[in-house]
Amino acid sequence: MRFRSLPHVLAVIVISSLLSVMVTAQSFTPVREQKNLSPAALAKLHTLETLKELPPGEWRFHAGDLPHGESVGLDDSSWPLVGPKSHAPKEAVWYRRVIEVPKTLNGYDITGARVWFQFHATANGPMPQIIYFNGRRVALGDDLEPIILFEPAKPGDKVLVAVKLLHTVDDKTFEGVSLRVEPSADATSNARPNPD
């Protein structure tokens, strides 16, 4: 009888130990530790946090399908500008924007970094999307994963991004765009603010 209960006792001891470790680890959260930083160190930390993404900017929008909405030669200057949380009809729609690698990102040079692109939109049910970079299709499907937009990033490089959202059961909502910056190994070892 004693041998049968031994595994249960061991399980309770292991679970109790794990819970104790988890509670201890949670007491050292970064938010709590920020209280111990000087104002200058805290400002530097917040600046570094802004280096992980490029600003998404506003997008040109066209309700309804049109042939070759991805074309680099298409004049979209009359299309309205939209930002996150804007609504679109059930029919096919287009979003376009030129994305440029800035000279610096909050004072830091991101030359050589990898920049990932991800378009976010929602609708009731599946919402197929087609993504084009400079008129070339780079992705097609639902719930697409991030796609490399620049690698290596060079200040001044530009890409015309066009996204076609196909017909959906209900209206769509444009949730925004992620432009995640992944620094190169060289950049992280030599990270210094650019004096410009």
Protein Blocks (a to p, Z undefined) as FASTA:
>chain_A
ZZmmmmmmmmmmmmmmmmmmmmmmmmmgfklmmmmpcfklmmmmmmmmmmmpccebjadd
dedidehklbmklccklpccddehiacdfbdcdddddddddfbeghiacehiacdddddd
ddedjddddddeehiafbecehiacddfbdcddehiacdddddddddfbdcddfbjcddd
dddfklmmmgccdfZZ
